[in-house]
């Protein structure tokens, strides 16, 4: 049985890809921090909407709670 990546070695791709390294098995994770009230007011409503669409209630609740905690203008 052959997988999707099995042709790399057969067509010489291994010469320019450099083969495998530890980095081949690592997952890159990124995050962002919002430290200002203005940032929360700008981003949190969008997070709520996207979280609802993606069926991620914990993310939705966290964003909604951040909005609730903001001081009233």
C-alpha positions as CSV (number, residue, x, y, z in Angstrom):
1,X,0.0,0.0,0.0
2,X,1.3,3.5,-0.9
3,X,0.5,6.7,0.8
4,X,0.3,10.2,-0.6
5,X,3.9,11.1,0.5
6,X,5.5,8.0,-0.8
7,X,6.5,9.5,-4.2
8,X,9.0,12.1,-2.8
9,X,11.9,9.6,-2.6
10,X,11.0,8.0,-5.9
11,X,11.1,11.2,-7.9
12,X,14.2,12.7,-6.2
13,X,12.4,15.0,-3.9
14,X,14.4,13.9,-1.0
15,X,17.4,15.6,-2.4
16,X,15.9,19.1,-2.0
17,X,13.6,18.6,1.0
18,X,16.5,17.6,3.3
19,X,14.7,14.5,4.6
20,X,13.2,14.3,8.0
21,X,14.1,16.2,11.1
22,X,12.6,16.7,14.6
23,X,10.8,19.8,13.1
24,X,8.9,17.4,10.8
25,X,7.1,16.0,13.8
26,X,6.5,19.2,15.8
27,X,3.2,21.1,15.7
28,X,3.3,24.9,15.6
29,X,0.9,26.5,18.1
30,X,0.3,30.2,18.2
31,X,-1.9,32.4,20.3
32,X,-2.5,36.1,20.8
33,X,-3.0,38.1,23.9
34,X,-5.4,41.1,24.1
35,X,-4.4,43.3,27.0
36,X,-6.6,46.3,26.4
37,X,-10.3,47.0,26.9
38,X,-10.3,48.4,23.3
39,X,-8.9,45.2,22.0
40,X,-11.5,43.1,23.8
41,X,-14.3,45.3,22.5
42,X,-13.0,44.9,19.0
43,X,-12.2,41.2,18.9
44,X,-14.6,39.5,21.4
45,X,-17.8,39.9,19.5
46,X,-16.2,38.3,16.4
47,X,-14.9,35.4,18.6
48,X,-18.4,34.9,20.0
49,X,-19.9,34.7,16.4
50,X,-17.1,32.4,15.1
51,X,-17.3,30.2,18.2
52,X,-21.1,29.8,17.7
53,X,-20.6,28.8,14.1
54,X,-17.8,26.3,15.0
55,X,-19.8,24.8,17.9
56,X,-17.2,25.8,20.4
57,X,-19.3,26.9,23.5
58,X,-16.4,27.3,25.9
59,X,-14.6,29.8,23.6
60,X,-17.9,31.6,23.1
61,X,-18.5,31.8,26.9
62,X,-15.0,33.1,27.5
63,X,-15.3,35.9,25.0
64,X,-18.8,36.8,26.3
65,X,-17.5,36.9,29.9
66,X,-14.7,39.2,28.9
67,X,-17.2,41.6,27.3
68,X,-19.3,41.5,30.5
69,X,-16.4,42.4,32.7
70,X,-15.5,45.5,30.7
71,X,-16.2,48.8,32.4
72,X,-19.2,50.7,31.0
73,X,-18.4,53.8,29.0
